[in-house]
Structure formats: C-alpha cells, structure tokens
C-alpha cells in the first residue's frame, strides 16, 4: 500500500489536528514524515535539516495564521 504524499502546509495542519499544538511534538513528527517521504520539499537551497525546516514551517504557520485553518 502506498501512502499519500502531502503538501507541506497540509501535512503540518494534519499533524496539529492529530497531535495538538505542542510545537516540539508536531515538528518532530513532521521531520519524521519528511524522512519517510510523506512530505517532500521541492527545493532545499539552504540545506536545512528536516527538523530545522519543520520549525521554520511551524513559525511561518503561526506568523501568517495558516496553521490552524
């Protein structure tokens, strides 16, 4: 069975719904999902780790208010 590949924001929102709003827990799960291929970054020009990118994405979602929508 092949698992769905998610968009970055879609996957982060899914994790918040499943795990709650604890930043560390959600970001760790996001990083794990990225390593497992559930979510894919098209570009990694800054060469951020999956963990660092998850935190960056979380902060973006909080700043731009898309995380809980």
C-alpha positions in Angstrom: 0.0 0.0 0.0 1.3 3.4 -1.0 0.8 6.3 1.4 -0.3 9.7 0.3 2.3 12.3 -0.3 1.2 15.6 1.4 1.9 19.2 0.7 4.0 20.9 3.4 1.2 23.0 4.9 -1.4 20.3 4.5 0.8 17.8 6.4 1.7 20.3 9.2 -2.1 21.1 9.6 -2.8 17.4 9.7 -0.3 16.8 12.5 -1.6 19.7 14.5 -5.1 18.2 14.3 -3.8 14.8 15.3 -1.2 15.8 17.9 -2.4 19.1 19.3 -0.5 22.4 19.4 2.7 21.3 21.1 5.4 22.7 18.8 8.1 20.2 19.7 5.9 17.2 19.2 4.4 18.4 15.9 7.8 19.4 14.5 9.4 16.1 15.4 6.5 14.3 13.7 6.8 16.5 10.6 10.6 15.8 10.4 9.9 12.1 10.7 7.3 12.3 7.9 9.7 14.1 5.7 12.4 11.5 6.2 9.8 8.8 5.4 8.7 10.5 2.2 5.2 11.5 3.3 6.0 15.2 2.6 8.6 16.4 0.1 10.5 19.6 -0.2 10.9 20.6 -3.8 13.9 22.9 -3.1 16.3 22.8 -0.2 18.7 25.6 -1.2 19.6 26.4 2.4 20.3 22.7 3.1 18.1 22.7 6.3 17.7 19.5 8.2 14.2 18.1 8.4 13.9 19.2 12.0 15.1 22.8 11.2 12.7 23.0 8.3 9.8 21.8 10.4 10.4 24.6 12.9 10.7 27.1 10.1 7.4 25.9 8.7 5.7 25.9 12.1 6.9 29.5 12.7 5.6 30.6 9.3 2.2 29.0 10.0 2.0 30.9 13.3 3.2 34.2 11.8 0.9 34.0 8.7 -2.0 32.3 10.5 -2.4 29.4 8.2 -1.5 26.6 10.6 -4.9 26.3 12.3 -7.0 26.9 9.2 
